[in-house]
Amino acid sequence: MGQETVNGPAVTSATGRSAQLDEVDRRLLDELTRDGRMSIRTLAERVHVSRTNAYARVERLVRDGVITGFTARVAPEPAGLGTSAYIALTIRQNTWREVSAELAQVRYVEHVALLSGEHDVLALVRAPDNATLRDVVLDRVQRISGVLSTRSWLVFEEYAGVNSPWS
């Protein structure tokens, strides 16, 4: 993924191929990450291309697996998930597939990343309260076969980065 090209970084798509993104593709992605609900007409106007060109490019980005979906961003606290924490897991070697599959089934686990370094897995948990967070970590995550230990960091405040990698 970090391969630099004349037109910018190459992106490995869901098909396993490296998708070559040009400046127009990056501007399309930048606009869509800001507002995935905008019409193709508005998108084309903002990027200064024809509607036909914008539509064809978005379809190609979806087909190539660069765009994997369009979703709503939900603010956790107003949605009733007032407690967030990152949970680092140390797992038994060669159990990452099983651990990942189990974590995907745990309610309140929003994101899971496999890591290199001191810990093997990092999970973002969003729960209604501390008691629920405790139950998720102690009753669900730590009981997954292959999990050797966990370490938790409570999130006090969050904000989105202001620089898109696509602009």
N, C-alpha and C positions, 0 to 999 in steps of 0.2 A: 504494500500500500504506500509506502513512503517514496516510491519511485518518482523522481522528478522528470518532467518532460518539457518540451518547448511550450506546450499549451497549458502547463500546470501539472498537478499531481495526477497520476493514473489511479483510478479507483477500481478495486476488484469487485465485480458484480456478483450477484447471487449465483450466476451460472459458472462462476470460477474464472471467468475471463476478465482481463483488465480493460475497463471501459475508458476510452479517451474522452475527457471532458474539455470542451473548448470554452472560450469566454462566455458565449451565449448560454451554454449549458449551465455554467456556474452562476450566471445571473438569474436564470430560471429557478435553479435550486435555492438561491438566496431568497428570492421573492416567495417561493412556495413554503420555505421553512418559516417565514414570517406570517404567512396567511395561506394555508392549504385550501381554503374555501373560495379563493378568488376565481373568477371566471377566466377562461382562456382569453377572452377579449381583453380583460383588464391586465392579465399577465403579459400578453403580447404588447400592449401599450407601454407598460412599465419597462419592458426589456427592449423595446423599439424593434420588434420583428413583426411579421405578418401573423394573423391568427392561424393560418394554415401551418406556418413554420413552427409556431409555439406548440400547436396541437401535436404535430408530428414528432417534435423533440420530446415532449412530455411522454407521449406514447412509447417512444424508444427507450427513454430513461426507466419507465415502468417495466417494459418488456425485458430490458437488460438487467433488471434487479437493482438498479441504482436507487430508484424510488421504490420503497417497499410498502407504502401505504399512505393514507391520509387520515389523520386522527385529530381529535380535539385535545388540547392541553388543559388539564384540570388542576386547579389550585388545590393542594391537599387540605389545608386548614378549613376553608369554607365548605369543602366537601365532606367534612367530618373526620379527616385523618390528621389530627393535630400533633402526633408524635412521629418523628422520622429518625431513623438511625441507619448507619452503615454497619454491616456485620461482616467482619473478616473471618473466613473459615480456613482452618488447616485441615486437610483431608488426607486419608491414606492414599498413597500412590496408586494409580491406575483405577481409581473409583470415580473420577470426575464425571463420566457419562451418567452413572447411576445417581450421584449426588445432584448433578444438574437437573436430571429428570425429576427427582424428588422435590428440589427447590421450586421448580416450575409449578408444582401443585400446591405449594404453601400459600394460603391466603395472606395478603398484605405484602408479599414479596413483589416489588415492582420491577426490579432490574437485577440481573446476575451477570458478573463478569469473571472469567477465568484469568488468573494473574500469574506472573512470574515474580519471584521474590520471596519475602518472608511468609506471606499468606498465599493460599492457592485460589481462593474464591472471595469475591466481594459482592455482597448483596445489599440492595437498598430496600429497607422495610418501611412502609408507611402504615401506621396503625392509629386507631381512634384515641388511645391513651397509653400510659406507661404499663398498666396491668396487661393489656393486650400485647404490647411489645414484649414484655417479659414472657408471656405464654408462647408467643411465636418463637422466641429464641430458645427458651428452656424446654418447652414441651414439643415443639415441632422440629426446629433446625438441629438442635443438639442430639436429637434421637435418630437422625438420619444415619443409616449404616454408612460408614466411611468417614464421617465427620469426627475428627480427633479433638478439635477445640474451636472455640469462637472468641472473638473480641469485638466489642460493640463501641461505637461512637455516636452519641446523640447529636442530632442536627439542631442547632439553635436558630439558624436563619439561612435562607437560600436565596440565590438570585441567578438569573440566566446571564451567561456571557454576552457581551455586546458585539463581539466580532464573529461574524459567520465565516466558516472556512470556505464558503462558496462565493463570497463577494470579492 
